Structure formats: structure tokens, C-alpha cells
Amino acid sequence: MPIVDIFADPDGVAETEADHFMKCPGCGEWFDMRDLDQLLAHVHDAEIEIKESPRSRRANECNDTVAGPPDTQ
């Protein structure tokens, strides 16, 4: 069952403290969406797909090509 918040602000910006909370459609309990532990506790047997974002992949490529400090003579 997908998590859907029908009261979400369309621009995605939380304007009040209450905007960070959501009622779980699976169990009906309210949880803080900023808290990953609480969020994952309300997944309720759904599969989670974790992908690496293009930005983090690019950052890894940059770290591989960075030269060390110049040699002192």
C-alpha cells in the first residue's frame, strides 16, 4: 500500500511542525516523516528499492580522480 498524504503542501515545503507528521495508512498511527527509524517502522512488509542517486555516483567518480598533495622538493 503506497504512503499518500492528501494534506501535503503542493510545493513540498513544510510550513508548520504538523506538516512533518503523517498518519500511516497501514496501522493508523501518526509518525514523524523526518525520522528514518519511524518511517521504516511504518513500511509494513512493503519492499524498499534503494538506488544510488546520479549526484552521489558522480561524487564517487570525482574522489577517484583527485590527485594527492604536490611533492615538496
Backbone hydrogen bonds, N-H to C=O, Kabsch-Sander energy under -0.5 kcal/mol:
donor,donor_aa,acceptor,acceptor_aa,energy
4,V,2,P,-0.6
6,I,4,V,-0.7
8,A,5,D,-1.4
12,G,9,D,-2.1
14,A,12,G,-0.6
19,D,16,T,-0.9
20,H,17,E,-1.6
21,F,18,A,-1.7
22,M,31,F,-2.3
24,C,22,M,-0.6
24,C,29,E,-2.9
28,G,24,C,-2.0
31,F,22,M,-2.2
33,M,20,H,-3.1
33,M,31,F,-0.6
35,D,32,D,-1.4
36,L,34,R,-0.8
39,L,35,D,-2.7
40,L,36,L,-2.9
41,A,37,D,-1.5
42,H,38,Q,-0.8
42,H,39,L,-1.1
43,V,40,L,-1.4
46,A,43,V,-0.6
49,E,47,E,-0.5
50,I,48,I,-0.6
51,K,49,E,-0.6
57,R,53,S,-2.0
58,R,54,P,-2.1
59,A,55,R,-2.1
60,N,56,S,-1.8
61,E,57,R,-1.8
62,C,58,R,-2.1
63,N,59,A,-2.0
64,D,60,N,-1.4
65,T,61,E,-0.9
65,T,62,C,-0.7
66,V,62,C,-0.6
